[in-house]
Amino acid sequence: MKLPAVAIAAAFAVGIAIGLSPAIAAHLSSRELVVSLFIFAALALIAAAILVWRERVWFAGFVAVACWMSLGIVGMLLSEQPQASCNVISVVQNHAIDLHSPLRWHGRLRDEPARLPWGYGYEVALSGVDYEENFLPVSGGLRLSYSAQKDAGGNEVAAPEVHAGDEITVIAAVRRPDIFRDEGAFDRRAFLASQNIDLVATLRSPELMERVSVARLSPGTLIARARRRLRDEVDTLFASRPDVAGVMRAMLLGDRSFVDRAESIDFQRTGVFHVLVVAGLHVGAIAYLLFWLGRRLRLPTVPTAATTLFLLFSYVMMVEQRAPVLRAALMAGIVLVGSVFYRRLDLLNSAGIALVILLVARPTSIMDSSFQLTFVAIACIGGVSAPWLEEHIQPYVKALRGWREVRRDTAHPPPIAQFRIDLRTAVAWLVSKVPSRHLKSAENLSVGSLWVLLRIVELVAVTLVLQIGMQPLMTVSFHRVALTAPVVNLLAVPMMGVMVPLGFAAVLSGTFFSALGRILAVPLGWMTALLIALVKYFSGLPRWSYRVPAPPQWLLIVFFCLLIIVIVALRLGSRTSLWLGRVSSASLLAVVLVIATFPFASQWQRGKMELTVLDVGQGDSLFLVSPNGKTLLIDGGGAFGGFPGRPEHLATDPGEEAVSTYLWSRGFKNIDVVAVTHGHQDHLGGLTAVLQNFKVGTLWVGREVAGTAQQKLEELANSRGVTVAHELRGEQFHWDGAEGRVLWPGAASDTGTLPPKNNDSIVMRWEFGTRAFLLPGDAEKQAERQILAENSAENLQADVLKIGHHGSKNSTTEDFLAAVHPRLAVISSGENNSYGHPSPELLARLEKAGVRTLRTDRDGAVHILTDGSDLEVTCFVPCSEAAANPASVQAHAPEN
């Protein structure tokens, strides 16, 4: 079957990829070149038409492909236009406003206030800001978060009474969304920017938001209020089961705010997180049900398709209007439009049309992981599963229709006709064993059971193909291999096909007829609770879900080349192509096995010692690699502790989103030693994720303290077979020519009875050749004085000093700095943190001492390499003040 839309989409996508290539894009920025490409595309189109007229179809096809590739390059170039000068990010970058203090912002509410576990969220389309007594017009998006507060009498303070479309002003200290500037880290700013969110802020008090004008009723405001009403109805129907309500809000309306972190991780571990994301399966289930109902009611095709389209896009307006939902709706719309013209569109052709439309609208979508996963899934279903099922399973399903009628046998191929004969024989033998009054029922039960079995085989085949086909991209995006995914999806997907339509029936019924809604909510609640229980059970199976680094690019290219060969072979259907398809399928399975096990070596430089100070926000995390590859991770940043009253709803975890992703970007699966300097959350919070994601040999701790966080970390280490060792003053380590020594803390008589303190920090000095690193954790001046008293200046001197306590004025005293006498200092602190780190006093001391200073809040991750003689320093963001650096500094541009 010819697939012209697939060829067009592929050519257009390749052109966009060419435009994305940094090496090529640098030469494709001139206006003249864009015009030249347009002219070339037009000439190619004319040439293709002439070739078709002259019946040179193959040549016309090649020329058309060149035309669409040129248009792809042009589309990519045109999409990378600079932001408007009034965009709030441009205004900030041009220093027209300063975000370090609260300002009065003007704008319009895009949607109804979203109820959150800890309060409310608001999305504001900005129109201006008051700055230095002037009104400055700006555009962009602001996301506000308001935590519920209580007055002096203990009563909850009401949130501001505002609605979608209202013009408001708000006084808030806004900031750009936090990001981790490390290799492999998720770019949260780019993600939120795709949702038109440029700034975030916390609304400190309801009085700081003022409604300027009330919005007029319009289709948009009515839809927003209806959406909020549906969310409230879900909460009402399942008020006694907040876990069920949270899953239903996610499954029906795309709001995952009330799914707690433990449940979310369970769905990830079992490979069914897509159930909580309104996307293709949800839209497909709704579209199929609506079209099926129309056909069952014997409505004409055109009214059925039109009604289905109307209700489908009404559904899209009610739920989370994100790209996956819109993509799925577009695909369904294309298929429905095809049905109006009595065309059964090939799934791959439909996907090709949708792909071109989406890439024309937004070429950069090609880099989005969910976009890639969507179309890989379609390729697996339409290119692999559907042809295989059509060849091996569908003939038998069709053979069950009118199986009693012998005259229909001749309409089937000989093997299928023989199957019908054998079926009648088997059924006759089976029913001969039952009483005659049950004859008809026994026949129907036998054939119905066979029909169900064939459908289960279809579902199993589709599930397996999807899991195999999507595993490489799942590994790239989420670094997870879920071995239970085929089984859990086999159970969860049919359940979801029932739960989504039933859920909407219950919610809509409850909105108008509360009694009916409560009745429908009963079986829906049972099914949701069963789904949660199944996911939790399979998630708890040990070693059935694990994390791996992303595969190398060349292996991904090999995988997708093999997948294309398999799809083409199944489409052609000749004996040679089928043989090639079997060989390619076996090779493809082997590639997936390699991706799932990641047998590749990690990336490090033999013969050199490496220290990386990671950007984990307001916290510490350092990664040390010895000359022969032994690894030491010191601290893991801090995990967010939850929201008031709802600690289970955790947010950003640097251990997962910064430390783990960085290590995976380097190909590490194992860590020899993880050290926690002391029991404060900003140092050990992220280590929970690290212990769960990697095979760790030993956990180093200093003093035992009464803090529950450190105790829980040690319990987790013991449960995973990690040796826990206490490293105190005087301990020495010999790693591949590198020498390590613990300078602090000493043993304490009150061990385990006092809460953790900064001065409990493990202070280490590592030396390789003539170069040394001093790593003091959060040790403050009291500990520094003890270290100075117990060690000579020679034993403290270091070329690189990781500044203590994030640059607090109470650390790195003048005496300590003089004794260490570093060439380079690195400060680990969060951007615009509330503590004011690093302190101006500390920065002044470093400047006075002539020490070159790098900071993670400004420079991102700082990488330091030494061969024992020279130092090489690079930063994730090009290192600032490079000219002043006494070491060899190399700029390293960010990759994400």
C-alpha positions, -999 to 999 in steps of 0.1 A, spaced: 0 0 0 14 34 -10 19 58 19 25 93 3 18 112 36 45 91 54 71 100 27 62 137 29 63 137 67 96 119 68 112 143 43 98 173 62 111 159 95 145 153 81 147 189 69 138 201 104 165 178 118 190 194 94 180 228 105 185 217 141 220 205 136 244 231 152 271 225 127 247 232 98 224 257 114 254 281 119 255 285 81 217 286 76 208 319 93 209 344 64 176 358 50 190 352 15 194 315 22 158 312 34 146 329 2 169 306 -18 154 275 -2 119 287 -8 127 292 -45 143 258 -47 112 242 -31 90 260 -56 112 249 -86 113 213 -72 75 213 -70 72 224 -106 98 199 -117 79 171 -99 47 180 -116 64 179 -150 80 146 -143 46 131 -133 31 145 -165 59 127 -184 52 95 -163 86 96 -146 70 89 -112 101 77 -94 121 107 -104 91 129 -94 91 113 -60 128 120 -54 123 156 -64 92 160 -42 112 146 -12 139 173 -19 112 199 -19 98 189 14 132 186 30 139 222 19 106 233 34 115 215 66 148 235 69 130 267 61 103 259 88 130 253 114 148 285 106 117 306 107 106 291 140 139 302 157 130 339 156 141 361 185 115 368 212 95 401 209 111 430 227 81 433 251 83 396 261 90 395 299 121 373 295 136 398 269 128 426 293 145 409 322 176 399 301 179 435 288 179 447 325 149 469 320 135 455 352 150 439 383 133 408 397 150 408 431 122 427 448 84 424 447 67 442 419 31 449 409 21 428 379 -9 433 356 -26 406 336 -56 384 329 -64 350 344 -61 324 317 -81 298 335 -101 292 367 -80 290 399 -67 254 401 -73 237 435 -41 221 447 -33 199 477 -18 228 495 -38 257 482 -45 272 447 -26 278 415 -32 307 391 -20 312 356 -18 349 345 -13 362 309 8 393 317 1 427 302 24 450 322 44 457 353 48 487 375 86 494 378 101 526 393 68 544 393 62 537 356 40 512 338 59 489 315 40 468 290 51 432 289 38 399 275 43 364 288 29 340 314 31 340 352 22 310 374 13 318 409 10 294 439 -10 302 470 -7 281 501 -37 280 524 -33 302 555 -50 305 588 -59 336 607 -53 343 644 -85 323 653 -73 292 634 -97 297 606 -86 292 570 -81 325 551 -102 325 519 -83 325 486 -89 355 463 -123 354 446 -113 356 409 -123 338 378 -110 330 343 -108 361 322 -107 386 351 -82 414 349 -60 414 380 -30 430 396 -8 410 419 22 421 441 48 393 441 85 386 440 87 366 407 115 345 394 123 324 364 116 287 370 144 268 388 166 246 367 196 224 373 226 234 351 240 199 348 246 176 319 215 154 313 192 175 336 156 182 326 151 217 313 122 229 333 123 264 319 119 251 283 91 227 294 71 255 311 78 279 282 61 254 259 30 260 282 35 298 279 48 300 315 78 323 318 78 333 355 67 317 387 60 332 421 43 326 455 13 347 465 21 355 501 -13 369 511 -48 371 494 -47 409 499 -18 411 474 -41 401 445 -67 426 434 -94 421 408 -95 451 385 -124 441 362 -147 411 359 -146 391 327 -175 391 304 -190 357 298 -176 341 266 -171 306 253 -136 305 268 -147 316 303 -177 292 302 -154 263 293 -130 272 320 -158 272 346 -172 240 333 -138 224 336 -135 235 372 -170 222 379 -160 188 366 -129 187 388 -150 196 418 -175 169 409 -148 142 409 -137 153 444 -174 151 456 -180 117 441 -149 102 457 -147 123 489 -141 93 510 -112 79 488 -87 107 481 -64 83 463 -92 72 439 -102 109 434 -66 118 426 -62 90 400 -96 99 384 -87 136 382 -56 126 364 -72 100 341 -103 120 332 -91 156 332 -53 155 331 -48 170 366 -22 150 384 -19 174 413 -36 151 437 -17 119 428 9 116 456 46 109 448 45 73 460 16 64 437 32 83 408 64 63 412 44 30 413 28 38 380 63 47 365 78 15 378 51 -7 362 52 12 329 16 24 330 22 61 339 5 69 306 -28 60 323 -24 92 343 -16 113 313 -46 123 291 -33 114 256 -39 91 227 -54 61 246 -79 84 264 -89 103 233 -90 71 212 -113 54 238 -137 83 238 -137 86 199 -142 49 194 -171 47 219 -189 77 204 -185 64 168 -196 29 179 -227 42 196 -236 62 165 -233 31 143 -252 9 168 -280 35 167 -279 31 129 -272 68 123 -259 78 88 -221 81 85 -219 119 81 -240 127 112 -222 101 132 -188 115 123 -199 151 128 -214 143 162 -183 124 172 -160 152 161 -181 178 180 -182 157 213 -145 148 209 -133 183 206 -157 193 234 -139 167 255 -105 181 245 -116 216 256 -126 202 290 -94 184 298 -57 194 300 -51 211 267 -16 198 262 2 187 231 -4 150 235 -42 156 237 -43 178 207 -22 154 187 -45 125 195 -76 146 187 -61 156 154 -54 120 145 -89 110 154 -103 139 134 -84 128 103 -98 93 106 -133 105 111 -131 129 81 -119 100 61 -149 80 71 -172 108 58 -157 101 23 -161 64 28 -123 60 30 -106 37 55 -74 57 60 -43 37 67 -31 45 102 4 53 90 -9 77 63 -32 94 89 -2 97 112 18 112 83 -8 139 77 -10 147 114 28 148 116 31 173 88 3 196 103 19 195 137 55 202 124 43 230 102 26 246 133 56 240 155 88 225 140 106 223 174 80 197 185 103 171 169 126 175 199 98 168 224 100 133 240 62 129 242 60 139 205 85 112 196 69 86 218 35 93 202 46 87 166 69 57 175 39 41 192 18 47 160 46 33 139 46 2 160 9 -3 159 2 7 123 35 -6 108 41 -38 128 12 -49 149 -16 -42 124 0 -61 94 10 -90 116 -25 -93 131 -41 -89 97 -20 -118 84 -21 -142 114 -51 -134 137 -77 -113 118 -86 -141 93 -95 -164 122 -116 -137 138 -134 -131 106 -139 -168 102 -160 -169 133 -187 -148 117 -215 -171 105 -194 -201 114 -225 -224 112 -231 -215 76 -212 -240 53 -218 -220 22 -196 -192 35 -165 -214 37 -157 -208 0 -153 -170 7 -122 -177 28 -87 -190 18 -83 -228 21 -66 -228 55 -93 -206 70 -120 -227 54 -105 -257 69 -104 -239 103 -142 -233 100 -148 -270 92 -126 -281 122 -144 -255 144 -178 -270 136 -165 -305 142 -150 -295 176 -181 -276 187 -203 -305 177 -182 -329 198 -183 -305 228 -220 -299 228 -227 -336 225 -216 -338 261 -243 -313 273 -281 -317 275 -301 -308 244 -319 -279 260 -285 -261 265 -272 -269 230 -275 -234 216 -259 -218 247 -230 -243 247 -223 -236 211 -223 -198 216 -202 -201 247 -176 -223 229 -172 -200 199 -175 -168 221 -146 -181 243 -125 -187 212 -133 -151 200 -123 -137 234 -91 -157 233 -82 -144 198 -89 -108 210 -66 -114 240 -39 -126 216 -43 -94 197 -40 -73 228 -9 -93 239 7 -88 205 0 -51 204 13 -47 240 45 -66 233 52 -47 201 46 -14 218 68 -22 248 97 -33 225 93 -4 201 91 23 227 117 9 251 147 28 235 129 62 238 116 54 273 152 47 283 164 80 268 136 100 284 130 82 317 161 59 322 137 31 333 132 -5 323 99 -19 336 98 -57 330 63 -59 344 50 -34 318 36 -59 293 16 -77 320 4 -46 338 -6 -29 305 -25 -60 295 -46 -55 326 -46 -17 328 -54 -7 292 -87 -27 290 -97 -13 324 -89 22 312 -111 17 281 -140 11 304 -131 36 332 -127 67 310 -162 65 294 -177 54 327 -159 82 345 -172 109 323 -207 94 325 -205 95 363 -191 130 364 -215 145 339 -244 127 355 -234 139 389 -232 175 377 -269 174 368 -284 144 386 -263 138 418 -280 105 426 -272 89 392 -236 102 395 -232 85 429 -246 52 415 -222 52 386 -193 62 409 -196 30 429 -183 5 402 -159 32 390 -145 35 425 -141 -2 427 -123 -4 393 -100 25 402 -91 10 436 -84 -23 418 -61 -6 393 -42 12 421 -39 -22 440 -26 -39 409 -1 -12 402 11 -12 438 15 -50 438 36 -52 407 56 -21 417 66 -39 448 81 -69 430 119 -67 435 142 -62 406 114 -60 380 120 -23 375 154 -7 373 172 24 360 198 25 332 217 52 314 205 63 279 219 43 250 245 58 227 231 77 197 245 52 171 225 24 188 193 44 186 199 49 148 205 12 144 173 4 162 151 27 141 167 15 109 158 -20 118 123 -10 128 118 7 94 131 -25 77 106 -46 97 77 -23 87 86 -23 50 91 -61 50 56 -66 66 41 -42 41 56 -59 10 47 -94 21 70 -112 -4 89 -143 6 122 -124 5 109 -95 24 94 -117 51 128 -135 55 145 -101 58 118 -90 83 125 -120 105 162 -114 105 156 -77 112 131 -85 140 156 -108 157 183 -81 154 159 -55 167 152 -77 198 189 -80 204 193 -42 202 165 -38 227 182 -63 250 215 -43 248 196 -10 255 179 -26 285 211 -39 300 235 -11 289 268 -30 288 288 1 278 316 15 298 311 48 317 329 80 305 359 91 325 395 100 318 420 73 328 451 87 346 433 118 358 415 127 389 381 144 385 360 165 408 326 178 397 306 202 418 270 197 406 243 223 405 216 209 429 201 243 438 205 252 475 225 222 485 256 202 479 266 173 457 301 165 446 313 137 423 349 124 425 365 99 401 399 84 408 426 79 381 414 43 375 377 49 377 367 45 413 338 67 422 328 87 452 296 108 454 295 133 483 260 143 492 230 144 468 213 178 473 181 182 491 146 169 483 117 192 487 99 183 519 63 187 508 36 213 512 18 224 543 -4 196 555 4 174 525 40 162 529 33 133 506 30 156 476 67 161 470 81 183 442 116 186 428 141 160 439 177 170 430 188 134 436 165 122 408 165 152 385 201 165 388 225 139 404 210 108 388 206 123 354 241 136 354 255 102 363 234 85 336 246 111 311 281 97 318 271 61 316 274 52 353 253 24 367 274 18 398 289 40 425 317 27 447 310 50 477 283 75 486 292 98 514 268 119 534 287 148 551 260 154 577 223 149 584 208 181 570 182 178 543 200 199 517 228 174 517 212 140 521 177 145 508 186 135 472 206 104 483 174 84 487 169 85 449 206 78 443 205 46 465 174 35 446 187 43 411 223 30 414 242 0 427 261 15 456 290 -3 473 294 16 506 276 45 524 300 67 544 285 86 573 302 107 600 287 111 634 255 93 643 228 119 651 192 119 662 179 131 629 154 108 613 164 117 578 199 102 583 185 72 601 161 65 573 189 68 547 209 42 566 179 19 569 174 22 531 211 14 526 209 -17 548 178 -29 530 196 -27 496 227 -45 508 249 -13 510 276 -14 536 273 15 561 307 27 574 315 56 598 344 77 587 359 99 613 390 120 618 422 102 608 407 78 583 428 75 551 421 61 516 444 50 488 427 50 455 448 45 423 475 68 434 451 94 449 453 98 487 423 108 507 421 118 544 393 127 568 401 158 587 368 161 606 348 152 627 361 133 656 342 109 677 317 124 701 305 111 735 269 121 728 267 103 695 231 96 684 214 118 709 218 153 694 203 167 662 225 171 632 246 203 630 267 219 603 299 212 623 292 174 621 302 176 585 328 152 571 357 173 559 380 155 534 412 163 516 421 145 484 455 147 468 468 134 435 504 142 424 510 178 434 474 189 433 448 187 461 411 192 467 396 203 501 360 195 506 346 208 539 308 202 536 290 227 558 317 230 584 317 264 601 343 285 619 342 264 651 351 232 631 376 252 610 395 264 642 397 228 654 410 216 620 436 244 620 448 235 655 452 198 646 469 202 612 498 220 597 494 244 568 511 218 546 485 192 554 457 217 546 469 234 515 447 227 484 445 240 449 407 237 449 385 246 478 348 237 478 336 267 500 319 255 532 282 260 539 272 274 505 292 306 510 279 315 544 298 343 562 303 318 591 325 295 571 358 299 552 373 323 577 404 344 569 427 321 588 413 290 572 415 305 538 451 316 544 461 280 555 444 263 525 456 290 501 435 278 471 439 288 435 402 281 428 371 282 450 338 267 441 305 277 458 275 255 457 243 275 462 209 280 447 200 308 424 183 337 442 182 316 474 164 330 505 196 327 526 215 353 507 243 328 499 270 334 490 274 362 515 290 395 503 315 392 532 327 358 520 330 370 484 350 400 497 374 376 515 379 355 484 385 386 463 410 400 488 429 367 488 430 367 450 411 334 447 394 326 414 357 318 423 331 298 404 295 294 415 269 267 406 241 293 407 258 312 379 282 288 362 263 255 366 282 223 372 319 229 376 342 201 363 379 200 375 404 175 360 440 170 371 468 147 359 486 155 392 503 185 377 479 207 356 443 217 363 416 218 337 384 236 346 352 237 326 317 248 335 282 238 322 276 274 315 307 290 300 329 298 330 327 334 341 357 357 343 379 332 324 407 357 319 412 359 357 415 322 361 450 310 370 441 275 359 434 264 323 398 272 318 378 258 289 343 270 282 317 243 279 283 253 264 252 237 277 238 208 257 202 210 267 
